[in-house]
Amino acid sequence: MTQNSEFRTPNPIPYGRQNITQEDIAAVVETLQSDFLTQGPKVAEFENAFADYVGAKYAVAVANGTAALHLCTMALGVNENSRVITTPITFVASANCVRYCGGTVEFADIDPATALLDIDKVRAMLQSKPKGYYNGIIPVDFAGNPVNLEAFRKLADEYGLWIIEDACHAPGGYFTDSHGKKQLCGNGNYADLAIFSFHPVKHIATGEGGMITTNSEELYKKLLLYRTHGITRDPDLLEENHGGWYMEMQELGYNYRIPDMLCALGVSQLKRADAGLERRKEIAANYDKAFAETPGIELLSTSPEALKGEDTGHAYHLYIIKVQDRKGLYDFLREHNIFAQVHYIPAHTMPYYRSLGYRKGDFPVAEHYYSECLSLPMYPTLTDEEQVFVIDKVKEFVSR
Ligand SMILES: Cc1ncc(COP(=O)(O)O)c(C=O)c1O
């Protein structure tokens, strides 16, 4: 990166943004001119391409990531008697999906080094109750940093729990298992189900959109049913059959379908997913280098391997730094047209979860993390010049 002290940002620099090309636009227009606005051939094409991308057997495209989570908790049978463990440092949907089915959300604190769900805390919770007390775990590949699902699976199996991997931040990310093998986020080798979002700031953008991946045929079939009102036309499943028009609503499902034109956009975006991921890694390496030795800035989960420029499997949805005067830096950057963001306000401190009995102070590691974290601009079209400008402004603030 070349330093250009004359550079002034002409446009606001957000923390994340989509990248829509002429090919993307052409793909959507082509679908608009086709016979299908809702469920057409692009849905299956997107599902198949996405399943291939993450290395899973099955994929189900849905209206958004939250709908994906809801279908997962439904398919796993969450109900009023269920207790499900998740992290407070996530977008609230990771927890809300348990509530949609009437279950209880059981937060566990985070690992201070990574801000990921702390497996030791989860283990301690499981050990403190009789087997069967908890039903499932929803770990989140927070910021794009993949959770070690091999370790979570081992623990979950000891206690008979299912796992939903919230991989919204990490398509293309991977962790390395105990045999040295790369395990792609959402590949279904360890989690029962995994979910993704295609919200504009994510790696693949369809506006609204989501995907569920799994290797379980049984869960896959349930998801298909629940995505469309619980209605089936499959002659093998029908209890009766009155003729060609006949269908049956066999379960209480929803309309969580994603339209064909958004899937066309998804297919087109997916073709550039690897290039986008490479650019994210480049941007992260630039930040790492710039801030590694800067007093007053702590990097979140940047390992020695990352600092040496080695690929760690991190998908860098977000690039997070920790600073003491976080509000000061946030406001200072805004004055310079840089729109950093905070990920996340701990879910248990939200008024809704407080109304269910959670209190500030319940998860001190998460709350301390929240007091310092700031997500800097991170998206493939961020230019080198813009990034230098961001780095300069951050350094200017912390050196004051
Ligand atoms: C970790 C996480 N889980 C779930 C969601 C929900 O996805 P959506 O906004 O597509 O409903 C998001 C995205 O906003 C997210 O970041």
The ligand as an SDF file (V2000), in Angstrom:
LIG
                    3D

 16 16  0  0  0  0  0  0  0  0999 V2000
  -24.4180  -13.7880   13.3480 C   0  0  0  0  0  0  0  0  0  0  0  0
  -25.7030  -13.5030   12.6480 C   0  0  0  0  0  0  0  0  0  0  0  0
  -26.7330  -14.3520   12.8050 N   0  0  0  0  0  0  0  0  0  0  0  0
  -27.9080  -14.1520   12.1920 C   0  0  0  0  0  0  0  0  0  0  0  0
  -28.1150  -13.0640   11.3650 C   0  0  0  0  0  0  0  0  0  0  0  0
  -29.4590  -12.8560   10.7400 C   0  0  0  0  0  0  0  0  0  0  0  0
  -29.4260  -12.7750    9.3690 O   0  0  0  0  0  0  0  0  0  0  0  0
  -30.5150  -11.8870    8.5660 P   0  0  0  0  0  0  0  0  0  0  0  0
  -30.1900  -10.4550    8.8040 O   0  0  0  0  0  0  0  0  0  0  0  0
  -30.2990  -12.3050    7.1380 O   0  0  0  0  0  0  0  0  0  0  0  0
  -31.8570  -12.2750    9.0550 O   0  0  0  0  0  0  0  0  0  0  0  0
  -27.0620  -12.1710   11.1460 C   0  0  0  0  0  0  0  0  0  0  0  0
  -27.1550  -11.0430   10.2090 C   0  0  0  0  0  0  0  0  0  0  0  0
  -27.5550   -9.9950   10.3410 O   0  0  0  0  0  0  0  0  0  0  0  0
  -25.8310  -12.3770   11.8320 C   0  0  0  0  0  0  0  0  0  0  0  0
  -24.8190  -11.5220   11.6960 O   0  0  0  0  0  0  0  0  0  0  0  0
  1  2  1  0
  2  3  1  0
  2 15  2  0
  3  4  2  0
  4  5  1  0
  5  6  1  0
  5 12  2  0
  6  7  1  0
  7  8  1  0
  8  9  2  0
  8 10  1  0
  8 11  1  0
 12 13  1  0
 12 15  1  0
 13 14  2  0
 15 16  1  0
M  END
$$$$
